[in-house]
Amino acid sequence: MLDYDFMQRALAAALVTGLVAPAIGTYLVQRRLALLGDGIGHVALTGVALGLLTGVAPLLTAVLVAVAGSLLIEILRTHAKTSGDLALAILFYGGIAGGVLLINLAGEGAQRLNAYLFGSITTVSPMDLAVVAGLGSVALATSLFLSPQLFAVCHDEEHARVSGVPVQLYGILIAVLAAVTITVAMRTVGLLLVSALMIVPVAAAQQLAPSFRSTHLLAMAIGLVAAVGGVVLSYQADTQSGPTIVVVALAVFAAFAVVRGVRAWMQK
Amino acid sequence: MPVIGDYSAEGTPPDDPLRIEGLAVDLGGRAVLRSVGLTVRRGELVAVLGANGSGKSTLVRAAVGLIPFRAGTIDLFGSPVDAFTRRERLGYVPQRTASAAGVPATVREVIRSGLLARHPWHGVPTRAERAGISRAAEAMGLADMLTKQVAELSGGQQQRVLIARAIAGEPDLLVMDEPTAGVDRGHTERLAEFLAEFTERGGAVLMVEHDLGPIRPSVDRVVVLDHGRVAFAGPAEDVPERHGPHHHDTDVPAPPVVPGEGVL
C-alpha cells in the first residue's frame, strides 16, 4: 500500500487533517457552533467550482471562498439581526446551490463533484499535499499557541471582553481557522463530511476526558486514528475515504460511550 | 498582608477606582438608567440595591464596558472605560446564567481564565500568577473541587467559581452582579470576610444585591436604584424601608427625569 505515491500523499494529508479538524472543532463545540463547519463546507464547494471554471487550483479558490464565507457568517452572527442558525442556513443553501451550478457550467461530471463532496484518496496531488501541510500546520499551531485566549472567548465571551481579550478578532480567527481546516480536509474526508471529523472526535473525547484541555488533546488523537485508519480501510475495502473516516470516528464515539456507561454503572 | 496597588504618580492622590457621572443608558429604545452617578473609592464597598428592572445589572454591565451608554462618563482608575487598558486591575462577576455545557471545563480551568487580563493577546500565566488560582479557590471554599467539572456543580458552587475567577488575578476593583445568588449562608459569610479583608487592604467593590444579608457589616455605602435613577445613597442602616430588599414597585410610574439629578 505504501509503495503507491498517491497512498503516501493520502496518508500524509489524513495525518494533518485528523489532527487539525478536532483541534479547531473543540472550539466550535465550546462556542456551540458545531454546525459552522457544515456551512463553511457548503460555501467551499462554490470555491471549488470557481477553480474548475477558471482553471485555477480548486484547493486555493476553495480556501479563499471558504475564508470569505466564514467572515460573512461571523459578521452576520455578531452584527446583523440574523441569528446564528439562520445565517448558517443561508450560507448552506447558497453555497451548495452555487457550487453545483458552477460545476455544471464548468462541464464537470458527477464523479468529479462526488470526489470533492465525499473525499477521494487518489486525488491528492503533490501541490495539494503542500497546501494541506502548510495551512494545516499554521491552523494547528495557532489553535495550541492561543489555547488560553480561545478557550476564554469560547467559554464566556463577556468575561473575556471585560478581561481585555480581543473577542471580536479571536471570533473571526476561529471562523477563519475553521474555513482553512475545511479546505485542508476537503481531499480526504470531503466537504459534506468534514464537519463530522471536526465534531465527532470531540463528542467521543467528551465521554471520557475530565477537562477542556484533555478533551482537546484526546479529540486530536481520535481524529488522527480515524483519519489515518479510515484512509487505510478505504484503500483495502475500495470505499470512499470520507464516509469511511467518519464511520471509524463514530465507532470510536460508540466505544467511548459504552465505556462511560459501564464506568458510571460500576460507580453506582 | 500586601496593600492593594496604588498606581498614582508620587505626591498625587490616587484616582478613584470607579467614578460614574450623569450616566444614561437606553436599551431597546427604553431609558434604563437616567443621570446616575456614583463613586467607589479605594477601601470602599458600595452595594447597589433596587427592585427587579430598576437598572442594577445595566449599571454594572455599563461600568465594566459591556454595554454602550447614551450620556455621562464612566472612569476606571481615572481612564474612560472605553480607553481603559489595565484590565488586570478589574475583576468582574457576572450574573450566573444556566446554559448547556459545550466542552466541559474544570473549576481550575475556569478560575485560570481569570488570569487572562494579564495576557489578553497571547501567552500563558506565569507560575507566580497561577498561585492566584489556589488562593482564590481557597478563599471561596473550592480547594478540593479544582478538578471537578463546573457543569456538575450546584448553582451556588458555580457562583463561587465565578467569584474565584474574578479574584484570581488579584484585582484592585471588584464589580459583582448578585454574587451571592444561590450561595449558602456559610459561604456568603466567607465571602463577606474576604471582602472585608479586601477593602481593608485598599481594594474597592461595587456589588449589586437583592438582599445584603451577611454582607451588610462589610458594606460602606448603599445606593438604591429606582426606575433607573438613584433614589437613595447612604449607610446601609439608613436605607428607607420602602427601598428594602423585598420591595418590588415596578408598576409605580417612573418619576420625571431631572437633568443632573442623582449624582452622589
Interface residues (C-beta under 8 A of the other chain):
Chain A: T26 V29 Q30 R31 R32 F145 L146 P148 Q149 F151 A152 C154 H155 D156 E158 H159 A160 R161 V162 S163 G164 V165 P166 V202 Q206 A209 P210 S211 F212 R213 T215 H216
Chain B: V64 G65 L66 T85 R87 L90 Y92 P94 A100 G102 V103 P104 A105 T106 R108 E109 V110 R112 S113 G114 L116 A117 H119 P120 W121 H122 G123 V124 P125 T147 Q149 R165
